[in-house]
Amino acid sequence: MIVRRVAEVQEEEIAEEGAKGVKKRVLLGPEEGVPNFVMRYFTVSPGGVTPLHSHPWEHEIYILEGKGEVFCGGEREEVEEGAAVFIPPDILHQIRNTGKSSLQLLCLIPLR
């Protein structure tokens, strides 16, 4: 068994082009001995946005706190606490914080 607490995991700023106000913590993944997926915890500041990008793996996202907008494959959907989102592989996507407080979410991806 592996137990990690968010507050104990180092937070890193996403410096990728197009990202603004996004921080990530890798909660579980290969470095912890997890064989099949990576669980990441993102914090997006008010007005912040992830880069517009695509890649050959899927995302499963769960909104923990805040309000935002998910852009995926030409569609936009408002999300808030309690929403679960599936983003298929190879689709352009982006997450934007549209609220007044931080947007916090879990994002799970398979190991490539």
C-alpha positions as CSV (number, residue, x, y, z in Angstrom):
1,M,0.0,0.0,0.0
2,I,1.1,3.5,-0.7
3,V,-0.4,6.6,1.0
4,R,0.6,10.1,0.0
5,R,-0.9,13.3,1.3
6,V,-1.2,16.3,-1.1
7,A,0.5,18.7,1.4
8,E,3.5,16.4,1.5
9,V,4.1,16.3,-2.3
10,Q,6.3,19.0,-3.9
11,E,4.4,21.4,-6.1
12,E,5.8,22.4,-9.5
13,E,4.8,25.3,-11.7
14,I,3.9,24.3,-15.3
15,A,6.2,26.3,-17.5
16,E,4.9,25.0,-20.8
17,E,4.1,27.6,-23.5
18,G,0.5,28.6,-23.2
19,A,0.2,27.7,-19.5
20,K,-0.6,30.4,-17.0
21,G,-1.1,30.0,-13.2
22,V,-1.0,26.2,-13.2
23,K,0.8,24.0,-10.6
24,K,1.1,20.2,-10.5
25,R,1.8,17.6,-7.9
26,V,2.4,14.0,-8.9
27,L,0.7,12.0,-6.1
28,L,1.2,8.5,-7.5
29,G,3.2,7.2,-10.4
30,P,6.2,5.1,-11.4
31,E,8.5,6.7,-8.8
32,E,6.1,5.4,-6.1
33,G,6.0,1.9,-7.7
34,V,2.6,2.4,-9.4
35,P,2.6,0.2,-12.5
36,N,-0.2,1.4,-14.7
37,F,-1.1,5.0,-14.2
38,V,-0.2,8.5,-12.9
39,M,-2.4,10.4,-10.5
40,R,-1.7,14.2,-10.6
41,Y,-3.2,17.0,-8.5
42,F,-3.5,20.4,-10.3
43,T,-4.2,23.8,-9.0
44,V,-5.2,26.5,-11.5
45,S,-5.2,30.1,-10.2
46,P,-8.1,32.4,-11.0
47,G,-7.7,33.4,-14.7
48,G,-5.2,30.6,-15.1
49,V,-5.2,28.1,-18.0
50,T,-3.5,24.9,-19.1
51,P,-1.8,24.9,-22.5
52,L,-3.9,24.0,-25.5
53,H,-2.5,20.6,-26.5
54,S,-3.1,17.0,-27.5
55,H,-1.3,13.7,-27.0
56,P,-1.9,10.0,-27.6
57,W,-3.2,9.2,-24.1
58,E,-6.5,9.8,-22.4
59,H,-7.3,11.8,-19.3
60,E,-9.8,11.1,-16.5
61,I,-10.3,14.3,-14.5
62,Y,-12.2,15.0,-11.3
63,I,-12.9,18.5,-10.2
64,L,-12.3,18.8,-6.4
65,E,-12.9,22.5,-5.9
66,G,-13.7,25.7,-7.9
67,K,-15.2,26.5,-11.3
68,G,-13.8,26.2,-14.7
69,E,-14.3,25.5,-18.4
70,V,-13.0,22.4,-20.3
71,F,-12.3,22.8,-24.0
72,C,-12.1,19.5,-25.8
73,G,-12.4,18.8,-29.5
74,G,-14.1,22.1,-30.4
75,E,-16.6,21.9,-27.5
76,R,-16.6,23.9,-24.3
77,E,-18.2,22.7,-21.0
78,E,-18.5,24.5,-17.7
79,V,-17.4,22.4,-14.8
80,E,-17.4,22.7,-11.0
81,E,-16.8,20.7,-7.9
82,G,-18.0,17.1,-8.3
83,A,-17.7,17.0,-12.1
84,A,-15.9,14.0,-13.7
85,V,-14.5,14.6,-17.2
86,F,-13.1,12.1,-19.8
87,I,-10.8,13.5,-22.5
88,P,-10.0,11.0,-25.3
89,P,-6.6,10.6,-26.8
90,D,-5.4,12.8,-29.7
91,I,-8.0,15.5,-29.1
92,L,-7.0,19.2,-28.5
93,H,-8.0,20.1,-25.0
94,Q,-7.5,22.8,-22.4
95,I,-8.7,23.7,-18.9
96,R,-9.4,27.3,-17.8
97,N,-10.3,28.6,-14.3
98,T,-13.3,30.8,-14.7
99,G,-14.0,31.3,-11.0
100,K,-12.7,33.6,-8.2
101,S,-10.9,31.0,-6.3
102,S,-8.4,28.3,-7.2
103,L,-9.6,25.4,-9.4
104,Q,-8.3,22.1,-8.0
105,L,-8.6,18.8,-9.8
106,L,-7.3,15.3,-10.0
107,C,-6.0,14.1,-13.4
108,L,-5.3,10.5,-14.0
109,I,-3.4,9.3,-17.1
110,P,-2.2,5.8,-18.2
111,L,1.6,5.2,-18.2
112,R,2.8,5.4,-21.8
